[in-house]
Amino acid sequence: MVSYWSVFLTLESCLILCIPFSEAIKAGLFIVGIHFIIDAVKIHICNRYRNSPQMDLAAFCMDQILHIISICAGVCLFRLPSYFDSAFEIMGIPFSSEKIINYVLLIILLFNPASVFVKKLTAYISSEDHSVSSNTPPAGSLIGKLERLIIAVLIIHNEIGTIGFVLTAKSFARYKQFADQNFTEKFLVGTLSSTAIAMVLTFLLT
């Protein structure tokens, strides 16, 4: 379970630097409180449909969508961009708050949320037991995160054609395992979905 107290303190330490204390407290409580409610509902659904990879995947996707909506609602409700722009101007930071928020959100989504989605998707299409197939080795998870980050950087710098080399390098590392059809199918689904996530999020947020 996520430590909401540590999340709240981390969020507050960032907000207090840019906005009035009272507004920072209200914004932090709103965002963390909504996240707690969303997570509580998700846990209830997952416990009820524990052996259903399809429901697990659907619940996770809805959970992430609601988290993003709640963050956007908090940003708009408490007028955070206007506070951030004023603080950035005083500190001499030559970037708009909207751009910084978009990049931070992009990096966050490319890491753990995308990794969990790919795990749940491959578990859903796999014939193996769900609890076993979801245990991806740490190295594989790290490779996926770096892959998405590199793809995002390439897209931002208009080097879309270079993405093929990243995917080719990843395929070479797993070449001997392609004899296993089940592995090959999961590898393709995982790689293509991971790439699609990185591309779509980067185009939307940059």
N, C-alpha and C positions, 0 to 999 in steps of 0.2 A: 504494500500500500504506500502511496506517495505521502511523504511527510509534508502536509499542507502548511505547517508552521514554518518549516525551512523555506518553502516556496514563497510564503507571504513575506518573510524577512528579506529574502533576496529581491523580490519585486519592490518592496518598500525602499530598500537601499538604493535602487535605481531611480524610483520615482521622486524621492525626496530631493535628489540632486537637481531636479528640473522644475518641480511644481510645488505649490504651497503645501505645508505639512498636512493640513486638514483634508485637502483634496487628495493627497497621496494616500492617506489612510482610507478614505471612502472608496477610491478607485481600487486599491489593493484588496479590501474586503469584498467588494463587488465581484472582481475577477476570480479570486480564490474561492469565494462562496459558491459562485455558479459552477466552477470546476468541480467542487466537492459534490454538488447535487448531481451533475452529469455522471461523474464516476460512480456514485452510489447506485444510480439507476442502471448503469452498464454492468456493474458487478452482480446486481440482482438478476439481470437478464442472462448473463453468462452462467451463473449458478443454476438457473432454471433449465437452460439448454446446454448443459456442460458437455455433452457428447455430440454436439452438432457443429461441425466445422463451418457449415454454411451460415448458421445463426451467429457464430463467433465472429466471422468475417464481417457480416452485416452490422453487428453491434459495434465493432471496432470502427468501421467507416463512419457510422452515424455519430459515434462518440467524438471522433476527430473533427467532423464537420461542425458539431455543436460547440466544441472547444474554440474553434476558429471564429465562429459567429459571436461567441461570448466575448472574446478578446476585442473584436472589431466594435462590438456594442459598447464595451467599456471605454475604448479609445475615443469613440464619438460622443458618448454620454458625458464624459468628464473633460472633453475638449483638450485631450493630451497633446495633439500636434501643435496647437497654438502655444502651449507652455514650453514644449520642446524647442520650437523654432526660436522663441525668445531666449531660452537658455543657451542654445547653440550659437546664436548671434553674439551673446555676451562672451562666450568662450572662444569665439573666432573659428568655429567649425563650419567649413564651407559646404555643408550638405543639408538638404531639407530633411525634416523629421520623417516625412512620409517615405522617403527613399531609404533611410536607415532602418525604419520599422519593417519595410518590405524585405530588406536584405537579411535582417535578423530572423524574421519569420521564415524566410526561404531556407536558411541554414538549419533552423530547428526542425522544420518539416522533412528536410532531406536526410536527417540522421535517424533518430529512434522511431518516429511515426512511420516513415517509409520502410524501415527495416522490419518492423512488426507487421505491417501490411503485407509485405512480400512473404514473410514466414507463414502468415495465416492463409494467404492465397495458395501457396504451394502445398500447405497442409490440406486445403479444401480439395485440390485436384489430385492429391496423392491417394493411393490405395492403402498406404501404411496407416498405422494407428496415429491419431492426431497428436497425442501427447509426445510421441517419439519424433515425428517428423518436424515438430515445431522447435526442437532443440538444435538450432543451428550452431555449429562451432564458432567461437569468438572470432577466429581468423576470417571465416566466411562473411560474418556480419560486418567486420571492419572493412573488408574488400568492397562490399556493397556500398558502404557509406562513402568511402573514398571515390569509388566509381561515380556515384551521383554528384559528389562535390566537383570532381573534375569535369563532368559533362556540363554542369551549371556554369563553371568558369569558361569553358570553351564556347558555350552559347552566348554568354555575355560579351565575349570578345569576337563574336561572329566567325568562329572557327568550327562550324557545325560539321563539316566534312571530316574533321579529325576525330570525331566521336567513334568512327569505325575502327580506328587503331586501338582505342581503349577497349572496345568489345572484343577485338581480335586477340589482344594480349591476355584478356581474361579467359578466352576460349582455349588458348594454348596451354594455360596452366592446368586445365581440366581435361586435356585431350584424351588421356588413357581411360578416363571414366566414361567416355561417350559410348563404349560398348554396351553399357547398361541402359536399356531403353527408358526405364523408369527414371533414372538419374537425368538422362538427356532431356526428357520432357519437362521435368521440374527445373532443370538448369535454364532451358529456353524460356519457360514461363517467368521464372524469377528474374532473369536478365532483361527480358523485354519489358516486363512490368516496371522494373527498377529504372530502366532507361526512359520509359514513357513518363513516369512520375517526375523524374528530374527535368525532362524537357518541358512538360506542361507547367510545372510549378515555376520554372525559370521564366518562361514566356509570360506567365500571368503576373509575376511579382517584380519583374525588372523592366 
